[in-house]
Amino acid sequence: MRAATLIDIPAITLLKLKMFEGVGMENNLREDFIQEVENTYKDLYETGKAIHYVIEHNNDIVACAGGFIKEDIPYCFYKETQYGFIGDVYVESRFRNQGHARKLTEEVLDWFSKQEIHTIRILASNNAKKLYQSIGFVETDQMILHR
């Protein structure tokens, strides 16, 4: 496991796309999804607002997890204006059930601790909820409406 670099962003973006495809959400993505993700992640890496950790097999990235420091409404009005968001947790199917998602997520949590980020949020698929609950995440009362 290692921290990703700018050179890894295209591979991470492709894993992110597979993640969306895996949950049937690829039709929600913009046509310029790949370019937009790559540009956004490059900016976030360069400003220290994001990091990914990756696991490689034969020089290919087969698993990743990202940490993002966010300051959006309403959290920007709280005493702690920033929070962490974990995203892009994805493991190629043949490497699943080996503890990679847990290791990567814990590495991101360690990075947040070093950044003095104390509140961490994550959007979990039904398959991943047990993993995140075992790490200490709790479900909240958030709701969503699609119209």
C-alpha positions, 0 to 999 in steps of 0.5 A, spaced: 500 500 500 502 506 498 499 514 497 497 515 490 501 521 486 498 525 480 501 520 475 496 515 478 490 519 477 487 516 471 488 509 474 484 511 480 479 515 475 477 508 471 476 504 478 471 510 480 468 509 474 467 501 475 465 503 482 459 507 479 458 501 474 458 496 480 452 500 483 448 501 477 449 509 477 453 510 470 447 513 467 448 519 472 455 521 470 456 526 466 459 525 459 466 529 461 466 524 467 473 522 466 476 529 464 472 532 470 474 527 475 482 527 473 482 535 473 478 536 480 483 530 483 489 534 480 487 540 483 485 537 490 492 533 490 496 540 489 492 544 494 493 538 500 485 537 500 485 530 497 489 523 497 488 516 495 491 510 497 492 504 493 494 497 492 498 494 486 498 487 483 503 487 477 504 494 477 497 495 476 492 499 481 487 494 483 484 497 489 484 504 492 480 509 497 480 516 497 480 522 503 477 529 501 477 535 506 471 539 505 468 545 507 461 546 504 454 548 507 452 548 513 459 545 516 463 551 514 459 555 519 460 550 525 466 551 530 470 545 526 469 548 519 472 542 515 470 535 515 473 529 512 469 525 506 472 518 504 470 516 497 472 512 491 473 505 496 474 500 490 477 493 490 477 489 483 473 483 484 478 478 484 482 481 490 476 482 494 475 479 501 482 480 503 481 486 507 484 491 502 478 496 503 479 495 511 486 497 510 485 502 505 480 506 509 484 505 515 490 509 512 485 514 510 483 515 517 490 516 519 491 521 514 485 525 517 488 524 524 494 527 521 490 533 518 486 534 525 480 532 521 475 529 526 468 528 523 469 523 517 463 522 512 462 516 507 456 514 503 456 506 503 453 501 499 449 496 502 454 491 501 459 495 505 455 498 511 458 492 515 465 494 514 464 501 516 460 499 522 466 495 524 471 501 523 466 505 528 461 509 523 454 509 525 448 511 520 445 518 520 438 520 519 440 523 512 435 523 507 435 524 499 429 526 494 430 524 487 425 528 482 
